[in-house]
Amino acid sequence: MQLQDQQMPIMEHLIELRNRLTWSVLALIVTFGVCYYFVEDIYAFLVRPLAAAMGPGSDRRMIYTALTEVFFTYVKVSFFAAMFVSTPVVLGQIWAFVAPGLYKNERRAFYPFLFATPVLFLLGGAMVYYFIMPLAWKFFLSFETAGSQTGLAIQLEAKVGEYLSLVMKLIFAFGLSFQLPVLLTLMARAGLVTAAGLAKKRKYAVVVTFVFAAIMTPPDLISQIGLAVPIMLLYEISIVMARMSERKRAASQAEDDEDDYSNNAQSDDDLNAQSAAAASAGNSETSGFEKTAKDNGASSDENTDETKQSSSSQSGPKAGDDDEDDFNNAR
């Protein structure tokens, strides 16, 4: 029975986790179906920067070289859009599972990060779509030649699947990079990093940032600089937010210390009052006991006197009877 009682809370948590994951998967499936219905419009939206870079009057086209390439590309587009749309629902389910185990002040502390995560990801995706992609596509299209010198023209015919993979890679890279303030601020709240430590390691952060940008972006300077510069700006913002978080944590710790001191002082006062009350009660009991003892002593003295009187009264007749008997015997 004890083992079963210990396992019940764990089972309840697992059941709750299963329900939250079920709702998250259902939301992803429903949004996937809706996105697949509008998949051509979504893909046309993703292709629009390339079409604008090629020029409105051009008769360009995109090609696919495998029979299943377009189908799987549409599936990837639908899944990518479904993940983006269902993110608020998934985050809400995760929060509903975690929130009951947090204190009220901890929940208030996590609310800004809960709303900032999808907003920052959206800002990163918007930046890469409206700023980075047009510049990068123009840079890559600049390598086309008319063939006047070589005799063969070099012209871009982008594949459907490769273009989608590149766009998804850029959007995810910028979206995840824009989560840097959230990550570093949470680490600062947990005490894992400090604002002074982040500022001291700024030069190492610059190197890591450019290496990350070189890996996550196409091999061109525009994309790399376009990703590295926002990351460094976000790193500086993270230092400021970490410093603010440290101040708030220090203020909360000071308040907690004051509360503990007041509670300890109040408990000491209560203990002193209780000891004083116990001492007064003991004194009253002692005086009552002494009074009772005196009363008992007086009553015992009265009983002793009465006993003596009764014994003397009883001993008198017995002495007279003995004298009368001696007189009769003498006669």
Secondary structure, 3 states (H helix, E strand, C coil): CHHHHHHHHHHHHHHHHHHHHHHHHHHHHHHHHHHHHCHHHHHHHHHHHHHHHHCCCCCCCCECCCCCHHHHHHHHHHHHHHHHHHHHHHHHHHHHHHHHHCCHHHHHHHHHHHHHHHHHHHHHHHHHHHHHHHHHHHHHHCCCECCCCCCCCECCCCEHHHHHHHHHHHHHHHHHHCCHHHHHHHHHHHCCCCHHHHHHCHHHHHHHHHHHHHHHCCCCHHHHHHHHHHHHHHHHHHHHHHHHHHHHHHHHHHHHHHHHHHHHHHHHHHHHHHHHHHHHHHHHHHHHHHHHHHHHHHHHHHHHHHHHHHHHHHHHHHHHHHHHHHHHHHC
